[in-house]
Amino acid sequence: MNSLTATIASLSLIAGSFAQGSETKAGRRAKRTGTVNDVRMVAPGLEKYAQGPLAELWKRPGLTPRDRSIVMLAALVARNQTIEMPHYFNLALDNGVKPSEVSEIITHLAFYSGWANAISAVAVAKDVFAQRKIGADQLPPASPTLLPLDNEAEAKRAAGVEQQFGNVAPGIVQYTTDVLSATCGSHLRRKPAWRLSFLSVKSSRRWR
């Protein structure tokens, strides 16, 4: 199963700038970071696969283009793949992902994939937001009104963290309760998608 997860995660990212060939929701194509000719000059076989089965990935009905964009952003931030970020940030916005949600994805993943990865994503998103004239009024507040937690699930999570880290790093117990729970400002239904994408990426690294 881990091998399969690694393969899926790797193939989804190899598609790069070529995996989304159809028009976006806004009726235009997001700018790509490379061209078909660039790939053909170096790896014709890669171009063949990018234009073939991987290009079909974005057309599958199991996920909407919007949901696929959310998963893709989470994967790129988790892997710190900044070269692909401008294209996929623009594509996500064209596919209906809100600027506030892009902001939340980056904030959320700072705690799961590394602070430096999130800061790298901020640098890219800043330019994309500026080009699209996205202002602070479209971003979530630093201290939003939090969505209600599932108290039973939270109690189980806290107990598990306490059992695993309490005797070694009690600070982790505090921060996962006081800080991570504060990142629930966006729609909770989206969080599992980000986490699954992140976990798939982390699993793929074990198989390199």
N, C-alpha and C positions, 0 to 999 in steps of 0.2 A: 504493500500500500504506500509506504514512504517513497519507494522508487517511482510509482505511478504519479504521486503528487509532485515529485521533483520534475518529472518529465513534462507534466502539464504546465507547471510554473515556468519552466525554461522555454518551452515552445511558445507560450503566450507572449513572452517578452522578445523572442527572436523576431517575431512578426514586425516589431519596431514600427517605423513610420508607414509601413505599407499594408498593415493589417486592416486598415479602415479605408476602403476605397470609395465608399458611397457618399453621397451628399449628406451633410449634417442637417440637424433639425432646423437650423437657421437658414438653410439653403445655400450654404457655401462650404468649401473645404477648409479645414484648419491647415495652416502652413506646415509643411513637412520639413524635417530636419535634414533629409537627404532625398535623392532622386533615384528612380529606377536605374538610370544610367550609371550612377555612382556605384550601386551594388553590382550591376552587370560587369563593370570594368574590373571588379575585384573577385566576386564570387557569383558567377552565373547560376550555379546550383541553388544558392541562397535566394536569389531573385525568383527562381522558378517556384520554390516553396512559398515564398512570401506572397506571390501573386496568385498562388493556387489554394491549397487547403487552408493556410493560415488567413488568407483574405476572406474566406468564407466564415471564419469564426465570428466576426461582428454581425453576420447576417442570421445567425442561429436564433430561433424564437424563444429559447429557454430563458434568456435575459434580455431586457430592453437595452438599447444603446446607452441610455442614461445609467443603468445599473452596471453595464460593462465599463463605462467610463469611470465610475466610482471604484470598481475593483482595480482597474488599470492604474489609477492615481495612487491607490494604496500600495500596489506592487512597486511602482516606480520610486515612491518615497522610501519604502522599506529597503530597497536595494540601492538607494542613493544614485539612481541613473538620471542625472540631470540633463544629459544630451537629449533625451526623449521628452522631457517634461514640457517644454514650450508647446510642442505639437499637441500633447495629450491634455494639458491644461485648457488650451483653446478648444479642443474637441469636446471636452467635458462640458464647458460652458455652452457650446453650441448645441449639445445634446440635452440641455435642460438642467444640468447641475448648477445650483446657485452659488454665487461667490461666497456666501456665508457657509455653505457646505464644504467648499474647497478649503476655506479657512479652518473649519472644524476638523476636517480630515488630517490636515497638517498638524494641528494642535494635538489631536488624539494620538497620532502615531509618534509624536515626540517621546511619549512615555513607553511605547512598545517597540520602536525600531531605532531609537537613539536620538538624542537632542541635536547632534550635528546633522543628521539626515534631515530633520525638520527645518533647521536653519538654512540648509542648502536649498530645500524646496521653497522656502520663503523668498530667497533671492530670485528664483525663477518666477514665482507667482507675482512678485512685485512688478516685474516688467510686463507680464501679461495683463495684470490689472490696469497698469498705467496706459498701455496701448488701447485697452477697451474702455478707458475712462470709468473704471470701477472705483468708487470712493468709499470712505470709511462708513458712510451711512448704509452701505450694503453688506457690511461685515457684522458678525455677532459681537455683542458687548463682552468685555473681559470678564464680567461677573454676571452672567445671565440668570434668570429665574430657572432653577433646575427642574427637570422632569422628575416625577415621583419614582422612587426605587421600589423594586420588588423586595420587601423586607425579608421574606424567607430566603430568597436567593442570596441577598446581601449578607445575611447572617452566616450562611454556609460558606460563602466566599471568604468572609473575614476569619472564620474559624480555620479554614484551610491555610490561609496566609499566616495566621498566628502559629499554627502547628509547624509549618515549614520553615518560617523565618524568625519566629518570636525569640528563640534562644540565641540566635546568631546576629540578627540585624533588626532590632525592634523598630528602627526608623522606617524600614520598608513597610511594616505593618501600618504605621501611622500615615505614611504618604499614600499608600494604596487606598486608604479609607478617606483621608481628608482632601487629597489632591485629585486622584484619578476619578473618584466619584463625581468630582466637579466638572468633568468633561462631558457630562450627559446633556449638554445644552442643545444638541441637535437631535434629529429624529432617531429614536432608539432602534427602529427597524433596520437602519442603515449600518449600525455599528457591527453586527455580526459579519456583514459582507467585508468590511474593512479588515476585521480580525482574521477571517478565513483566508483572505488574500495574503495578509502578513504572515500567517502561520505557514502557508504553502511556500512562500518565498524562503522563510527560515528553514523549512524542511529541505528545500532544494539545495541549500548551501551545504548541508551535511553530506550530500552525495557528490560534491565536486571532486 
